[in-house]
Amino acid sequence: MSVTTRRRFIQAASTLAALAPLAARAQPASRRIVAYVGTYSAPAGSGRGEGIHLLDMDPATGVLTQRDVVKTAANPSWLALDRTRTHLYSANEVAAETGAGTVSAYSVDRATGRLTPLNSVSSEGAGPAHMSIHPAGKHALVANYGGGTVAVLPIQPDGQLGQATDVKRHQGTTGPARASSAPAGSFAISGHDRPHAHMIESDASGRFVFAADLGLDQIFVWKFDDAKGTLTPNDPPSVVLPSGDGPRHFAFHPKGRWFYSLQEEASTVVTFDYDAANGRLSAKQTTSTLPRGFAGTNFTSEIVVSPDARFVYVANRLHDSIAWLSIGVDGTLTWAGEEWTRGDYPRSFTIDPTGRFLFSCNQRSDAIACFRVDARSGRLTFTGQYTPVGSPAHLVFLT
C-alpha cells in the first residue's frame, strides 16, 4: 500500500476513534480490563501526551475507552507494574542527554485502577528508557539510555522507591555508525557515540540480570544479590552482538531455554540458547524482522513472545509494521508474516491478557491501533479501532 493511500486511510478512519468510546460505553463495566499508557509529554521535546493515561479495555472487542490521566510533563515513557498489581512505576525520560532522569511510584486502587502518586527518585542517569521489577518484588531495575548506566532501586513496604543501592556504568568500545547486518540501502544511524543502556530485566529465577547496551553492541549479564540489591559481573560478563547492530530490547521464552535479542539498526533478531544455571547465552540464529528483499532504512523497537509461546512479534519503525515469526521446537524462528501498523513509528506494542488483541503505540500518529490476533497462524487483523493518545510510548494492563 502506498504512503498516500495509507494517509488517506488514516484520515478516513479517524472518525472511528471518536466512535470507539461510544461503543465501549455500551459494554458492561464489570467486563473491562484497566490499561495504562505512558507517553512522551514534555512539550520541549515535541511530546504531545499528557502523562499516564488510564483506559478501559473491552476484552470482547478490544475497544479502549479513556477514563483518566495523571498529568505530568516528565515523559513517563515506560511503565511497570509490581507482581501484586498494587503499584505502578514509571521511568521518566527527562534530561535525555545531561543530568539525571527520575523513576516515579504510584499506588493502584484495585477497584477503580486510579493512581495516587507516592514519590520520585533519581534514576541515576540521563534519559531512563526502560525499567522492570525484579521477580522477588523488592527492587526496580532501570536502564538509562542517555547516561549509559543501569541502577537498582529498592521498593519500600509501602511501595515507595528508595535511593539506588547500586549503579553500574557501562564501559567498552562503541560500535561503528553503520550496522554490520543492516539491509541493503540502510542509513540507520543512531546511538553509537557512547554507551546507551536500553533495557534491563532479570531472568525468571531472579538470579541473573541482563542489560542491553545499544552503543556498545553488548548484552551485559549480572549476578543479582536480592538481599543487598547489588549487581556483580557474571562469567562471562557480557555477550557481543555484530558491530553497529545495536541491541535494543530482548525477550525470554517462557520455557526459560531461549533468549531473543532485537537489534535496532540491523533489524534482526538473534536467537540464543540460555543456560539458566549459569546465566550464559549462546547465539545460534539470526533472523531479519523485515520481508525478504526489503531494501532501505528501518529501526526496530519492541519484541514480545506471544502468551501461548508459539510466536515472536517484533515492531519496525519507518517500515511501520509488526512482523511475527513462528517458534520451532528448538527455539529457532521462521518468518511467518507482517502487518502494517496503521500509523507512524510504533514505539512499542502490547498483547492483552486474553491473548486476543495486540495494541500498537504509534508514537508519531498520536494513536493506539488495535489488531485481532489469530492464535493459530499468528496473523494480525486490524479491527478498525484507533484510540487517540498523544505520543503514546508504552501500554500495560492491570490484571
C-alpha positions in Angstrom: 0.0 0.0 0.0 1.4 3.4 -1.0 2.2 6.2 1.5 -0.6 8.3 0.0 -3.1 5.5 0.3 -2.1 4.9 3.9 -2.5 8.6 4.8 -6.0 8.6 3.2 -6.8 5.5 5.1 -5.8 7.1 8.4 -7.7 10.3 7.7 -10.9 8.3 6.7 -10.6 6.0 9.7 -10.0 8.8 12.2 -13.8 9.0 12.8 -13.5 5.5 14.3 -11.5 7.0 17.2 -14.5 9.2 18.0 -17.0 6.3 17.8 -14.9 3.9 19.8 -15.8 5.4 23.2 -19.5 5.3 22.3 -19.2 1.6 21.5 -17.3 0.9 24.7 -19.9 2.6 26.9 -22.4 0.0 25.7 -20.4 -2.8 27.3 -20.8 -3.8 31.0 -18.2 -2.0 33.1 -17.5 -5.3 35.0 -16.1 -6.9 31.9 -13.4 -4.2 31.3 -9.7 -4.6 31.9 -7.7 -1.5 33.1 -4.8 -0.3 30.9 -2.2 2.4 31.5 -0.4 4.2 28.7 2.9 6.1 29.2 3.5 8.9 26.8 6.1 11.5 25.7 4.6 14.5 27.4 7.3 17.2 27.5 6.4 19.9 25.0 10.1 20.9 24.7 10.8 17.5 23.2 7.7 17.6 20.9 5.8 15.4 23.2 2.0 15.6 22.8 0.9 13.3 25.6 -0.4 14.4 28.9 1.3 11.9 31.2 0.0 8.5 32.2 -3.4 7.8 30.6 -5.9 5.3 32.2 -8.1 3.4 29.9 -10.6 0.6 30.0 -10.5 -2.3 27.5 -13.4 -4.4 26.5 -12.0 -8.0 26.3 -14.7 -9.0 23.8 -14.0 -6.3 21.2 -10.6 -4.8 22.2 -12.2 -1.3 22.3 -10.3 1.1 24.6 -12.0 3.9 26.4 -10.1 6.7 28.0 -11.1 7.4 31.6 -8.5 9.4 33.4 -5.0 10.8 33.2 -2.2 11.6 35.7 -0.8 14.7 34.2 2.9 15.2 34.1 5.4 16.7 31.7 8.2 14.3 32.8 7.9 11.9 29.8 6.7 8.7 31.6 7.7 6.7 28.6 8.0 3.3 30.2 5.7 1.6 32.8 6.0 -1.4 35.0 3.6 -3.0 37.5 4.7 -4.9 40.5 3.8 -8.5 40.9 0.9 -7.8 43.3 -0.5 -5.2 40.8 -0.9 -2.7 43.6 1.8 -0.3 42.5 2.8 1.2 39.1 6.2 2.6 38.4 7.2 4.9 35.5 10.6 5.6 34.0 10.6 9.4 33.3 12.7 10.1 30.2 13.8 13.6 31.2 17.3 15.0 30.9 17.9 12.8 27.9 21.5 13.8 27.4 22.6 15.6 30.6 21.7 15.4 34.2 19.5 12.6 35.5 16.1 11.2 34.9 13.6 10.0 37.5 11.5 7.0 38.4 8.1 7.5 40.0 6.0 5.3 42.2 2.1 5.2 42.2 -0.3 3.2 44.3 -3.1 1.5 42.4 -6.7 1.4 43.6 -7.5 -2.2 42.6 -11.2 -1.4 42.4 -11.0 1.5 40.0 -7.5 1.5 38.7 -6.9 5.0 39.7 -3.3 6.1 40.5 -2.1 8.0 43.5 1.4 9.5 43.3 3.8 8.3 46.1 7.3 9.6 45.3 10.0 10.0 42.7 13.7 9.3 43.0 16.7 9.8 40.7 17.2 7.1 38.1 21.0 7.7 38.4 21.4 8.5 34.8 20.1 10.6 31.9 17.1 9.5 29.9 15.8 6.4 31.6 14.2 4.4 28.7 13.3 1.1 30.3 12.6 -0.4 33.7 11.4 -3.7 35.2 10.5 -5.1 38.6 12.7 -7.9 39.9 10.7 -11.2 40.4 11.2 -11.0 44.2 9.4 -7.7 44.2 11.8 -5.8 46.4 13.7 -3.9 43.7 13.1 -1.9 40.5 15.7 -2.1 37.7 16.2 0.9 35.4 18.3 1.4 32.2 19.4 5.0 31.5 19.8 5.4 27.7 21.4 8.9 27.8 23.6 8.2 30.8 24.8 4.7 29.8 24.1 3.4 33.3 21.8 0.8 35.0 20.6 1.2 38.6 18.9 -0.9 41.3 16.2 1.0 43.3 14.8 -0.6 46.4 11.0 -0.8 46.8 9.8 0.0 50.3 7.0 -1.9 52.0 4.6 0.9 51.2 5.5 0.8 47.5 7.7 3.9 47.6 11.1 3.9 46.0 14.3 4.3 47.9 17.7 5.7 46.7 19.7 3.4 44.5 21.5 0.5 46.1 23.8 0.0 43.1 24.7 1.8 39.9 26.7 0.4 37.1 28.2 2.5 34.3 28.6 0.5 31.0 32.1 0.7 29.6 33.6 -0.5 26.4 34.3 0.4 22.8 31.4 1.8 20.8 30.4 0.2 17.6 30.5 1.9 14.1 27.8 4.2 12.8 26.6 1.7 10.3 25.3 -1.8 11.3 27.1 -4.9 10.1 23.9 -6.7 9.4 21.6 -3.9 8.1 19.5 -4.5 5.0 20.8 -3.1 1.7 20.4 0.6 1.3 20.1 1.2 5.0 21.0 4.6 6.5 20.0 3.6 10.1 22.5 5.5 12.2 21.9 6.0 15.9 23.4 5.6 19.3 27.0 4.6 18.6 28.5 7.7 20.0 28.8 6.3 23.6 27.3 3.7 25.8 23.4 3.6 25.8 21.7 1.2 28.2 18.4 0.4 26.5 16.8 -2.4 28.5 17.2 -4.2 31.8 15.4 -7.3 33.1 16.2 -10.4 35.1 15.5 -14.0 34.1 12.6 -15.8 35.7 14.7 -17.1 38.7 15.9 -13.5 39.5 19.5 -14.8 39.9 20.7 -13.1 36.7 20.0 -9.6 35.4 20.5 -8.7 31.7 21.1 -5.2 30.2 21.2 -4.4 26.5 23.6 -1.6 25.5 22.9 -0.3 22.0 26.1 1.8 21.8 28.4 -0.9 22.8 26.7 -3.7 20.9 26.7 -5.9 24.0 24.3 -7.5 26.4 25.7 -7.4 29.9 24.9 -10.2 32.4 25.0 -9.6 36.1 24.6 -11.8 39.1 22.0 -10.3 41.4 22.1 -10.2 45.2 18.5 -9.7 46.3 19.4 -9.1 49.9 21.8 -6.3 49.2 20.3 -5.0 45.9 23.6 -5.2 44.1 25.0 -6.4 40.7 28.2 -8.3 40.1 29.6 -9.3 36.7 28.7 -12.8 35.6 31.2 -15.1 33.9 31.4 -14.1 31.1 30.2 -10.6 31.9 28.6 -10.0 28.5 27.8 -11.3 25.0 28.8 -9.3 21.9 26.5 -8.7 19.0 27.7 -7.8 15.5 29.3 -4.3 15.4 26.9 -1.5 14.9 23.8 -3.7 15.0 22.6 -2.0 18.2 20.8 -4.4 20.7 17.7 -2.7 22.0 15.2 -5.0 23.6 15.1 -8.7 24.4 12.6 -11.4 25.5 12.9 -14.7 27.3 10.9 -17.7 26.1 8.5 -18.8 28.8 10.3 -22.2 29.0 13.4 -20.4 30.0 15.6 -22.2 27.4 15.8 -19.4 24.8 16.5 -15.7 24.7 15.7 -13.4 21.8 17.6 -10.1 21.2 16.3 -7.4 18.9 18.8 -5.2 17.1 17.6 -1.7 16.4 19.8 -0.7 13.5 20.3 -4.1 11.9 16.6 -5.1 12.0 17.4 -8.6 13.2 16.5 -11.0 16.0 19.3 -13.1 17.3 18.2 -16.4 19.0 20.3 -17.6 21.9 20.3 -20.8 23.9 20.1 -19.9 27.5 21.9 -21.8 30.2 19.7 -20.8 33.2 22.0 -22.5 35.8 25.0 -20.3 34.8 23.3 -17.3 33.2 25.1 -17.8 29.9 23.9 -17.1 26.3 25.0 -18.9 23.2 23.9 -17.4 19.8 22.6 -19.8 17.2 20.5 -18.0 14.7 20.0 -14.5 13.2 16.6 -13.6 11.5 15.5 -10.5 9.7 12.5 -8.6 11.0 11.7 -7.4 7.5 10.2 -9.1 4.5 12.5 -10.8 2.0 14.0 -8.4 -0.5 13.5 -5.3 1.6 16.0 -2.5 1.0 16.1 0.7 2.9 16.2 2.2 6.4 14.4 0.8 9.4 14.6 1.0 13.2 13.2 -1.8 15.3 11.6 -1.1 18.6 9.9 -3.9 20.5 9.9 -7.7 20.8 7.3 -9.9 22.6 6.8 -13.6 22.8 3.1 -14.5 22.5 1.3 -15.8 25.6 1.0 -19.2 24.0 4.8 -19.2 23.3 4.2 -20.0 19.6 5.3 -16.7 18.0 7.7 -13.9 18.4 6.3 -10.4 17.4 8.6 -7.5 16.5 7.9 -3.9 15.6 9.6 -2.0 12.8 9.7 1.8 12.6 9.8 3.7 9.3 8.7 0.4 7.7 5.8 0.8 10.2 5.0 -2.9 10.5 4.7 -5.6 13.1 6.1 -8.9 12.0 5.5 -12.3 13.5 7.9 -15.3 13.5 7.0 -18.8 14.4 9.0 -20.6 17.1 10.3 -24.0 16.3 10.8 -26.9 18.7 14.4 -25.9 19.2 13.5 -22.2 19.8 14.6 -21.1 16.3 12.5 -18.6 14.3 10.8 -18.7 10.9 9.3 -15.7 9.2 5.5 -16.0 9.1 4.1 -12.6 8.2 3.7 -8.9 8.8 1.0 -6.3 9.1 1.0 -2.5 8.7 0.7 -0.7 12.0 -1.9 1.7 10.6 0.2 4.5 11.9 3.6 6.1 12.1 6.6 5.0 14.2 5.4 2.1 16.5 7.3 2.9 19.7 6.1 -0.4 21.3 3.2 -2.8 21.3 1.4 -4.9 23.9 -0.7 -8.1 23.7 -3.6 -8.0 26.0 -4.1 -10.5 28.9 -6.6 -12.7 26.9 -4.0 -13.0 24.0 -6.7 -12.0 21.5 -5.6 -8.4 20.8 -2.4 -6.5 20.1 -2.1 -2.8 20.6 0.4 -0.7 18.7 1.6 2.6 20.3 2.1 4.6 17.1 4.1 7.5 18.5 4.1 10.0 15.7 0.4 9.3 14.8 -0.8 10.1 18.3 -2.9 7.0 18.4 -3.0 3.4 19.5 -4.1 0.9 16.8 -5.9 -2.4 17.8 -5.4 -5.7 16.0 -7.0 -9.1 16.5 -4.6 -12.0 16.9 -5.2 -15.3 15.2 -3.9 -17.8 17.7 -3.4 -20.5 15.1 -1.4 -18.5 12.5 -0.2 -15.6 14.5 -1.8 -13.3 11.9 -2.8 -9.8 12.9 -6.0 -8.2 11.5 -6.8 -4.5 12.1 -10.1 -4.1 14.0 -10.7 -0.5 12.7 -10.1 0.9 16.2 -7.9 3.9 16.8 -7.6 5.3 20.3 -6.3 8.9 20.3 -3.4 9.4 22.8 -0.7 12.0 22.2 2.8 10.5 21.6 2.0 7.0 23.1 5.1 5.1 24.1 4.1 2.0 26.2 0.9 0.3 27.4 0.5 -2.2 30.3 -2.6 -4.0 31.6 -3.7 -4.2 35.2 -4.7 -7.9 35.7 
